[in-house]
């Protein structure tokens, strides 16, 4: 490993520019062989996020070798690929929805769940169920998530100076062993989920007070009068009776008109539960609910830490749920394990996002809270191998592909990529410009991130020194530059590029795709060796479809490479049956057979209008 002086910005995995490396005779031979053969380079030195093993040496299938050699030998390539498998979670993994909860197993394509930013996001894809190597990740708050080895997480580490990386569970395990540091890896705490304001039968503050510290069957709260004064003035039901207890300065406050409302919600002394409608109310309504709970039974200690204590294990889980829905990190503390025959559980948290009290003295203390960045980081405590169990993956329609899972609303990820040829081209050619373009900027940057991960895992004698390195671009000392952008008419206008890589081009809007090619064609033709690589799963009859059909019919200069779903080892008739069972036949035909067969269109044939499905039309055009 290089010294700090030889590392780029302190990253021991990267060589900085002008670092001298003394090659052994064997390394000289290897370097030459890698230059000549991109397949050899990829299989022996590239580490990528693979389909089944996470971060592994790139042991390619035959169709991948065929694609790589075509990229190397030809200027224009277009590849039609079936859908890849996703990154899997256990079937019982909870997913928050607008109505409450579902699971990975029960969620359906089209359902609405939540992204890391708290915004609703739509489930757009769901994989077949698979039995696959399984792991359990435990976070510092005690929450556990079961996932596969290749599941992707957006994580960071104190040594990375705020830079985030999307890595697999397997890579996370490897890095935890490799990076010897007390501070663990972490994921960002989610934002508050965005839900609409609801018409609730009891205002949230009042409900919070009574559930936390009230006699529900009598609609009564009790305590010292000076303690309750600030609370009572915020309760929106009339006080009907006030009684002083004997031999104590304790008062009972009765709100008897409140009893029918409590019964309407099914609440009683034996059922202190927060109704789901309150968990999915607006952010302000949920904050009001938390204020009621904290005013009634919460404290702020001398260290300016908010605490809530109870011996009700189910209610403590509900308060955790409430905190997580607001994006507030918490810790759980068990105290006086058998006090009065029942153990006490304490939640500890610190936040500057919200004022959590209406009681002046408590809020005055909370106002002194430090806005430390650790309050926004959820640290990974343990990762352990567990017995293999069935798992499934979903994809969501948002920019970062992140969605919330588990009762603690932990952000998780899904993504795939192919990077080996671009990396080979950048390392072994001088002064080349490469553009990675996708239908969304975040997807393009994710692709660049995978390339950067592969680069970091190259031996130092194969690396070029790094001049710049960020989430949108990189530059090497040999003059090679790579940048990521969304596919648009202006994304590469005015530049000169040696390779333009278009990912999932079929998912770019037709108008954008047409404008892009009108704009980029002069860029492509400005050199005699510029390359264009287009890779996509088909999606109807669009610009990608036209390029593909013309390539098959030799009407353009693109070399067409088609990958059949059976080309992927492990995919057989049983895989097909399971996929159709868990999705639909039309979805299978588009994403694995690579054409959309079911949509009907009208054509004019011999003066007669006929209906034909796109699949048959596609076949006819190729004949």
VOGU-3710 file (C-alpha; in Angstrom, 3 decimals, decimal comma):
1> xxxxxxxxxx> 0,000/0,000/0,000  1,412/3,428/-0,883  2,388/5,896/1,791  0,157/8,898/2,522  2,442/11,024/0,309  1,824/8,652/-2,623  -1,963/8,570/-2,202  -4,448/10,873/-3,884  -6,042/13,101/-1,197  -5,287/10,510/1,465
11> xxxxxxxxxx> -7,171/7,697/-0,296  -4,808/4,697/-0,010  -6,558/2,992/-2,932  -5,592/5,724/-5,405  -2,161/6,691/-6,720  -1,556/10,405/-7,041  0,017/11,912/-10,146  3,802/11,753/-10,688  4,236/8,803/-8,320  7,072/6,618/-9,559
21> xxxxxxxxxx> 6,454/2,862/-9,678  9,295/0,397/-10,258  7,997/-2,461/-12,410  9,166/-6,050/-12,025  9,864/-7,974/-15,245  6,643/-9,919/-14,686  4,617/-6,725/-14,332  6,075/-5,361/-17,568  4,863/-8,480/-19,402  1,455/-8,264/-17,727
31> xxxxxxxxxx> 1,109/-4,590/-18,612  1,760/-5,371/-22,280  -0,691/-8,241/-22,302  -3,400/-6,065/-20,714  -2,927/-3,390/-23,380  -3,402/-5,921/-26,182  -6,302/-7,890/-24,717  -9,181/-6,087/-22,922  -10,790/-9,426/-22,047  -7,624/-10,622/-20,296
41> xxxxxxxxxx> -7,396/-7,270/-18,480  -11,014/-7,461/-17,362  -10,933/-11,050/-16,149  -7,661/-10,716/-14,281  -7,652/-7,189/-12,884  -11,138/-5,686/-12,910  -13,370/-6,055/-9,881  -17,004/-5,180/-10,411  -20,377/-5,653/-8,774  -21,371/-8,964/-10,338
51> xxxxxxxxxx> -24,761/-10,592/-10,545  -24,160/-13,246/-7,909  -21,076/-12,465/-5,816  -20,936/-8,726/-5,198  -17,464/-7,178/-5,624  -15,533/-9,926/-7,396  -13,009/-10,435/-10,195  -14,871/-10,044/-13,469  -15,212/-13,666/-14,582  -17,161/-13,080/-17,737
61> xxxxxxxxxx> -19,772/-15,163/-19,456  -19,268/-15,930/-23,144  -21,697/-13,212/-24,257  -19,798/-10,636/-22,171  -16,515/-11,577/-23,835  -18,256/-11,258/-27,188  -19,529/-7,787/-26,307  -16,137/-6,619/-25,035  -14,319/-7,746/-28,177  -16,941/-6,047/-30,314
71> xxxxxxxxxx> -16,446/-2,806/-28,398  -12,702/-3,105/-28,963  -12,869/-3,966/-32,656  -15,729/-1,735/-33,894  -16,580/1,965/-33,750  -20,349/1,651/-33,432  -22,005/-0,924/-31,188  -25,616/-1,442/-30,168  -26,520/-4,143/-27,642  -29,969/-5,445/-26,780
81> xxxxxxxxxx> -29,936/-7,026/-23,336  -32,471/-8,778/-21,115  -33,227/-7,404/-17,660  -30,570/-8,153/-15,060  -31,371/-9,579/-11,634  -31,672/-7,067/-8,814  -30,302/-6,745/-5,329  -32,262/-8,798/-2,858  -33,806/-8,387/0,590  -35,538/-10,960/2,783
91> xxxxxxxxxx> -39,214/-11,478/1,943  -40,349/-10,264/5,388  -38,410/-6,962/5,171  -40,898/-4,199/6,116  -41,490/-1,335/3,665  -43,323/1,832/4,789  -46,252/2,853/2,595  -48,734/5,729/2,663  -51,281/3,476/4,339  -48,954/1,699/6,760
101> xxxxxxxxxx> -46,663/-1,232/6,050  -46,062/-3,904/3,460  -43,179/-6,310/2,846  -40,798/-7,131/0,030  -42,880/-10,244/-0,649  -46,265/-8,484/-0,708  -45,414/-5,228/-2,467  -46,529/-5,065/-6,090  -45,346/-3,166/-9,165  -47,205/0,153/-9,113
111> xxxxxxxxxx> -47,356/0,388/-5,313  -46,161/3,595/-3,637  -43,415/3,407/-1,001  -40,890/6,053/0,153  -37,445/7,137/-1,017  -34,519/8,203/1,165  -35,587/11,840/0,643  -38,967/11,016/2,201  -40,821/11,518/-1,064  -43,239/8,877/-2,369
121> xxxxxxxxxx> -41,762/6,652/-5,097  -43,324/3,986/-7,308  -42,232/0,348/-7,448  -41,470/-0,262/-11,124  -39,973/-3,757/-11,108  -39,875/-6,874/-8,976  -37,547/-9,830/-9,380  -38,320/-13,535/-9,003  -37,812/-15,058/-5,547  -34,380/-16,656/-5,177
131> xxxxxxxxxx> -32,574/-18,625/-2,494  -29,239/-16,845/-2,216  -26,399/-16,269/0,238  -27,871/-14,285/3,117  -26,510/-11,784/5,614  -27,900/-9,802/8,526  -26,783/-6,195/8,947  -27,299/-4,724/12,415  -27,309/-0,965/12,885  -26,398/0,984/16,016
141> xxxxxxxxxx> -30,062/1,464/16,979  -30,575/-2,310/17,058  -32,461/-2,503/13,753  -31,564/-5,531/11,611  -31,926/-5,965/7,850  -31,501/-9,298/6,053  -30,096/-9,051/2,543  -28,033/-10,887/-0,043  -24,297/-10,509/-0,574  -24,726/-8,362/-3,681
151> xxxxxxxxxx> -27,312/-6,005/-2,201  -26,214/-2,400/-2,701  -25,887/0,180/0,071  -25,054/3,874/-0,166  -22,513/4,196/2,643  -19,757/6,496/3,817  -16,868/6,410/6,283  -15,101/9,074/8,301  -11,936/8,496/6,227  -13,818/9,335/3,024
161> xxxxxxxxxx> -14,427/12,974/4,058  -18,139/12,927/3,316  -17,877/11,104/-0,024  -20,498/8,395/-0,445  -20,120/5,145/-2,323  -22,640/2,572/-3,482  -21,193/-0,830/-2,586  -22,412/-4,370/-2,068  -22,787/-6,194/1,216  -19,821/-8,374/0,237
171> xxxxxxxxxx> -17,660/-5,336/-0,478  -18,790/-3,743/2,775  -17,624/-6,840/4,657  -14,269/-6,692/2,874  -13,790/-2,987/3,573  -14,713/-3,381/7,239  -11,845/-5,849/7,538  -9,475/-3,746/5,441  -10,036/-0,307/6,944  -8,734/-0,473/10,492
181> xxxxxxxxxx> -10,567/2,388/12,152  -12,709/2,642/15,290  -15,344/4,655/13,420  -17,619/2,265/11,464  -19,356/2,695/8,141  -22,685/4,476/8,136  -25,749/5,247/6,042  -27,468/8,614/6,091  -30,550/8,984/8,264  -33,632/9,441/6,079
191> xxxxxxxxxx> -35,654/12,615/5,731  -39,173/12,836/7,174  -41,613/10,966/4,962  -43,868/13,284/2,986  -47,529/12,573/3,693  -50,655/14,693/3,494  -52,367/16,370/6,430  -55,195/14,204/7,746  -58,537/14,965/9,360  -57,927/13,223/12,713
201> xxxxxxxxxx> -60,594/12,571/15,372  -58,275/13,750/18,186  -55,640/16,430/17,711  -52,181/14,771/17,755  -50,790/16,680/20,765  -53,696/15,686/23,009  -53,503/12,061/21,886  -49,744/12,019/22,598  -50,256/13,309/26,148  -52,942/10,751/27,019
211> xxxxxxxxxx> -51,253/7,734/25,414  -47,962/8,542/27,143  -49,207/9,338/30,633  -52,987/9,233/30,933  -55,777/7,083/32,332  -57,493/6,348/29,023  -60,696/4,720/30,256  -61,447/7,843/32,369  -59,809/10,445/30,087  -57,752/11,573/33,070
221> xxxxxxxxxx> -54,180/12,746/33,522  -52,507/13,332/36,862  -49,434/14,971/38,346  -48,198/18,094/40,053  -50,323/21,071/39,092  -47,342/23,269/38,212  -46,062/20,500/35,908  -49,409/20,038/34,147  -50,388/23,697/33,662  -48,443/24,123/30,390
231> xxxxxxxxxx> -49,852/20,831/29,109  -53,498/21,409/29,986  -53,686/24,753/28,203  -52,733/22,959/24,965  -55,376/20,215/25,286  -58,282/21,034/22,976  -60,997/19,304/25,043  -62,693/21,021/28,007  -61,542/20,219/31,555  -64,596/18,744/33,346
241> xxxxxxxxxx> -63,206/17,974/36,790  -60,103/18,569/38,922  -59,510/16,460/42,064  -56,672/16,586/44,607  -55,469/13,232/45,880  -55,301/12,595/49,591  -51,988/13,030/51,427  -50,163/14,148/48,297  -49,766/17,247/46,184  -51,030/15,295/43,162
251> xxxxxxxxxx> -53,979/16,465/41,111  -56,242/14,523/38,760  -57,569/16,331/35,680  -60,619/14,848/33,929  -61,699/15,492/30,317  -64,781/13,268/30,270  -66,173/14,525/26,928  -62,995/13,068/25,483  -63,919/9,431/26,337  -66,059/8,709/23,204
261> xxxxxxxxxx> -63,237/9,863/20,937  -60,791/7,522/22,672  -63,219/4,620/22,331  -63,744/5,484/18,648  -60,024/4,844/18,143  -60,173/1,634/20,210  -57,912/3,051/22,916  -58,058/1,984/26,552  -55,650/1,454/29,450  -54,750/-1,983/28,095
271> xxxxxxxxxx> -54,291/-0,731/24,531  -51,958/2,291/24,474  -51,297/2,220/20,763  -50,792/4,948/18,209  -53,339/4,498/15,380  -51,756/4,039/11,944  -53,585/7,117/10,622  -51,402/9,231/12,951  -48,182/7,543/11,797  -49,054/8,524/8,208
281> xxxxxxxxxx> -50,339/12,026/8,985  -48,382/15,090/7,859  -44,937/15,882/9,252  -46,302/18,694/11,448  -49,061/16,435/12,802  -46,503/13,749/13,660  -44,282/16,333/15,348  -47,309/17,477/17,400  -47,925/13,854/18,429  -44,306/13,550/19,540
291> xxxxxxxxxx> -44,562/16,863/21,446  -47,519/15,512/23,406  -45,609/12,339/24,277  -42,463/14,244/25,280  -44,303/16,934/27,285  -46,131/14,216/29,235  -43,263/11,805/29,837  -40,061/13,026/28,194  -37,095/14,875/29,655  -33,965/16,679/28,483
301> xxxxxxxxxx> -30,957/15,649/30,581  -27,884/17,646/31,558  -26,127/16,523/28,350  -28,995/18,004/26,270  -30,185/14,557/25,231  -33,932/13,966/24,864  -35,137/10,877/26,734  -38,367/8,935/26,825  -38,801/6,053/29,265  -41,475/3,365/29,652
311> xxxxxxxxxx> -41,870/-0,291/30,590  -44,283/-0,927/27,687  -42,185/-2,722/25,044  -44,816/-2,403/22,316  -45,308/1,319/22,927  -41,556/1,930/22,834  -41,487/0,328/19,351  -44,242/2,706/18,260  -42,282/5,732/19,468  -39,263/4,401/17,529
321> xxxxxxxxxx> -41,470/4,163/14,445  -42,631/7,754/14,983  -39,058/9,029/15,362  -37,904/7,159/12,244  -40,791/8,544/10,181  -39,542/12,033/11,107  -35,919/11,239/10,248  -34,756/11,350/13,883  -32,007/8,948/14,914  -32,376/7,232/18,305
331> xxxxxxxxxx> -30,596/4,845/20,657  -32,199/2,323/22,996  -31,053/1,931/26,596  -32,258/-0,742/29,051  -32,096/0,363/32,672  -32,832/-1,166/36,082  -33,567/-4,439/34,347  -36,219/-5,602/36,828  -37,476/-2,406/38,456  -40,852/-3,231/40,051
341> xxxxxxxxxx> -40,767/-6,573/38,271  -40,693/-5,009/34,774  -37,685/-3,736/32,866  -37,541/-0,090/31,846  -36,637/0,927/28,310  -35,288/4,354/27,471  -35,048/6,035/24,077  -32,317/8,657/23,692  -32,133/11,106/20,794  -30,922/14,571/19,878
351> xxxxxxxxxx> -32,317/16,674/17,075  -32,333/20,269/15,911  -34,846/19,547/13,149  -37,884/20,200/15,310  -38,901/21,823/18,601  -40,154/18,811/20,549  -41,764/20,478/23,556  -44,486/22,983/24,334  -43,434/23,112/27,975  -41,160/26,133/28,185
361> xxxxxxxxxx> -38,495/24,729/30,539  -38,016/21,564/28,475  -37,893/23,452/25,178  -35,399/25,910/26,652  -33,064/22,965/27,343  -33,574/21,419/23,899  -32,672/24,740/22,271  -29,136/24,245/23,599  -28,757/21,026/21,630  -25,714/20,698/19,348
371> xxxxxxxxxx> -26,417/20,089/15,664  -23,690/17,424/15,472  -23,416/15,571/12,171  -23,493/12,212/13,989  -27,217/12,840/14,488  -27,628/12,318/10,740  -25,536/9,139/10,479  -26,776/5,624/11,245  -23,712/3,495/11,905  -23,419/-0,160/10,898
381> xxxxxxxxxx> -22,696/-2,179/14,034  -22,403/-5,797/12,835  -22,641/-7,948/9,708  -23,059/-11,687/10,077  -23,716/-14,611/7,758  -27,096/-16,277/8,304  -28,683/-19,419/6,841  -29,776/-19,000/3,230  -33,365/-17,858/2,866  -35,661/-16,722/0,037
391> xxxxxxxxxx> -35,133/-13,144/-1,112  -36,518/-10,747/-3,661  -35,601/-7,371/-5,149  -37,618/-4,336/-6,145  -36,718/-1,329/-8,288  -38,119/2,142/-7,671  -38,694/5,121/-9,928  -36,633/7,884/-8,366  -33,344/9,569/-9,215  -31,090/7,795/-6,689
401> xxxxxxxxxx> -32,920/4,408/-6,763  -33,006/4,442/-2,944  -36,014/3,291/-0,957  -36,733/2,991/2,756  -36,955/-0,402/4,405  -37,291/-1,827/7,935  -39,026/-0,253/10,917  -36,165/2,250/11,166  -36,644/3,493/7,575  -33,103/2,536/6,460
411> xxxxxxxxxx> -32,226/3,637/2,897  -31,292/0,794/0,521  -30,336/0,697/-3,159  -30,534/-1,219/-6,452  -28,336/-0,885/-9,556  -26,270/-2,737/-12,214  -23,427/-1,709/-14,478  -20,807/-2,724/-17,011  -17,554/-0,725/-16,885  -14,572/-2,844/-17,866
421> xxxxxxxxxx> -14,083/-1,648/-21,448  -14,313/2,039/-20,584  -11,730/1,572/-17,855  -9,396/-0,321/-20,197  -9,717/2,430/-22,788  -8,993/5,209/-20,274  -5,988/3,505/-18,657  -4,195/2,380/-21,824  -4,842/5,375/-24,092  -3,564/8,912/-23,703
431> xxxxxxxxxx> -5,620/12,096/-23,876  -8,982/10,437/-24,474  -12,385/11,802/-23,450  -15,179/9,419/-22,455  -18,814/10,382/-21,795  -21,085/8,132/-19,720  -24,677/9,126/-20,457  -27,908/7,765/-18,987  -31,550/8,807/-18,960  -31,004/10,289/-15,482
441> xxxxxxxxxx> -27,950/12,110/-14,148  -27,962/10,043/-10,953  -27,831/6,823/-13,005  -24,872/8,095/-15,026  -23,046/9,043/-11,844  -23,812/5,650/-10,380  -22,191/4,059/-13,447  -19,145/6,289/-12,991  -19,066/5,297/-9,328  -18,856/1,628/-10,285
451> xxxxxxxxxx> -16,010/2,418/-12,660  -14,249/4,294/-9,866  -14,675/1,303/-7,554  -13,092/-0,939/-10,191  -10,237/1,548/-10,637  -9,560/1,695/-6,899  -9,113/-2,058/-6,904  -6,508/-2,090/-9,692  -2,940/-2,768/-8,554  -0,945/0,483/-8,313
461> xxxxxxxxxx> 1,358/-0,526/-11,170  -1,667/-0,619/-13,501  -3,095/2,691/-12,317  -2,455/6,082/-13,839  -1,969/8,849/-11,283  -5,134/10,747/-10,415  -5,436/14,480/-11,140  -9,108/14,919/-10,196  -11,739/12,577/-8,784  -15,345/13,369/-7,893
471> xxxxxxxxxx> -18,843/11,992/-8,302  -19,306/13,567/-11,739  -15,925/13,114/-13,412  -12,316/11,998/-13,132  -9,043/12,885/-14,831  -5,878/10,763/-14,982  -2,303/11,880/-15,475  -2,195/10,298/-18,942  -4,731/12,915/-20,008  -7,751/10,588/-20,011
481> xxxxxxxxxx> -10,987/12,141/-18,788  -14,345/10,541/-17,989  -17,489/12,448/-17,132  -21,067/11,445/-16,371  -24,159/13,314/-17,541  -27,783/12,782/-18,442  -28,667/12,034/-22,066  -29,714/15,364/-23,541  -29,040/17,465/-26,614  -26,607/19,648/-24,682
491> xxxxxxxxxx> -24,789/16,973/-22,667  -21,819/16,590/-25,058  -22,353/19,542/-27,384  -19,149/21,417/-28,147  -16,877/18,655/-26,898  -14,755/16,073/-28,636  -15,189/12,526/-27,367  -13,437/9,291/-28,131  -16,221/7,164/-26,612  -19,855/8,039/-25,956
501> xxxxxxxxxx> -21,555/5,371/-23,866  -25,378/5,438/-23,810  -26,942/3,358/-21,048  -30,605/2,229/-21,238  -31,130/4,379/-24,318  -34,582/2,889/-24,951  -35,784/4,657/-21,803  -34,840/8,120/-23,091  -37,844/10,038/-24,447  -38,095/9,961/-28,237
511> xxxxxxxxxx> -37,918/13,745/-28,590  -34,814/13,890/-26,370  -33,188/10,960/-28,201  -33,794/12,552/-31,609  -32,424/15,911/-30,455  -29,454/14,192/-28,862  -28,400/12,440/-32,055  -28,942/15,584/-34,128  -26,661/17,421/-31,720  -24,063/14,732/-31,134
521> xxxxxxxxxx> -23,592/13,492/-34,711  -21,020/16,219/-35,575  -19,142/15,246/-32,399  -19,071/11,601/-33,437  -17,951/12,252/-36,989  -15,278/14,796/-36,008  -12,820/11,932/-35,624  -12,162/8,763/-37,573  -11,993/6,512/-34,528  -14,671/7,887/-32,179
531> xxxxxxxxxx> -16,808/5,139/-30,717  -20,469/4,957/-29,727  -21,685/2,157/-27,466  -25,441/1,827/-26,911  -26,716/-0,704/-24,389  -30,355/-1,084/-23,399  -33,299/-3,253/-22,540  -35,963/-2,545/-25,212  -39,041/-0,465/-24,450  -41,397/-0,289/-27,387
541> xxxxxxxxxx> -40,869/1,247/-30,825  -38,592/4,246/-30,290  -35,206/5,635/-31,319  -33,373/2,622/-29,868  -35,747/0,294/-31,722  -35,095/2,085/-35,040  -31,312/1,980/-34,557  -31,489/-1,700/-33,648  -33,650/-2,709/-36,633  -31,464/-0,700/-39,020
551> xxxxxxxxxx> -28,360/-2,377/-37,576  -29,883/-5,830/-38,124  -30,825/-4,886/-41,692  -27,332/-3,395/-42,330  -28,796/0,066/-42,947  -26,408/1,765/-40,545  -22,860/1,178/-39,288  -23,782/-0,260/-35,915  -22,710/-3,782/-35,008  -25,696/-5,423/-33,303
561> xxxxxxxxxx> -25,177/-7,744/-30,344  -28,202/-9,495/-28,888  -28,042/-11,301/-25,559  -30,757/-13,881/-24,977  -31,904/-14,458/-21,426  -30,761/-18,095/-21,696  -27,191/-16,862/-22,322  -26,967/-16,041/-18,608  -25,991/-19,208/-16,688  -28,668/-20,335/-14,251
571> xxxxxxxxxx> -31,561/-19,030/-16,334  -33,741/-21,852/-17,556  -37,427/-22,676/-18,030  -37,936/-22,736/-14,258  -36,456/-19,225/-14,030  -38,880/-18,127/-16,759  -41,897/-19,662/-14,999  -40,977/-18,083/-11,655  -40,406/-14,669/-13,235  -43,761/-14,667/-15,044
581> xxxxxxxxxx> -45,458/-15,873/-11,861  -44,032/-12,954/-9,870  -44,448/-10,294/-12,587  -46,512/-10,836/-15,742  -46,130/-12,417/-19,168  -46,095/-9,033/-20,920  -43,397/-7,774/-18,575  -41,368/-10,938/-19,211  -41,632/-10,461/-22,968  -40,404/-6,879/-22,826
591> xxxxxxxxxx> -37,647/-7,235/-20,249  -36,321/-10,748/-20,994  -37,482/-11,656/-24,508  -36,485/-8,065/-25,413  -39,575/-7,061/-27,368  -42,996/-5,810/-26,340  -45,288/-8,342/-27,981  -48,693/-7,538/-26,530  -49,414/-3,996/-27,728  -51,704/-4,037/-30,761
601> xxxxxxxxxx> -51,141/-1,681/-33,725  -52,967/-1,171/-37,019  -51,158/-1,579/-40,322  -52,221/-1,131/-43,915  -51,510/-4,259/-45,948  -52,649/-4,627/-49,592  -55,188/-1,843/-49,070  -56,682/-3,545/-46,030  -56,338/-2,367/-42,387  -55,201/-5,172/-40,130
611> xxxxxxxxxx> -54,380/-5,444/-36,435  -51,068/-6,996/-35,478  -49,093/-7,128/-32,270  -45,694/-5,449/-32,110  -43,909/-8,760/-31,679  -45,163/-10,100/-34,992  -44,522/-6,759/-36,675  -40,977/-6,826/-35,352  -40,425/-10,311/-36,810  -41,931/-9,267/-40,167
621> xxx> -39,600/-6,279/-40,430  -36,578/-8,504/-39,943  -37,587/-10,941/-42,696
//
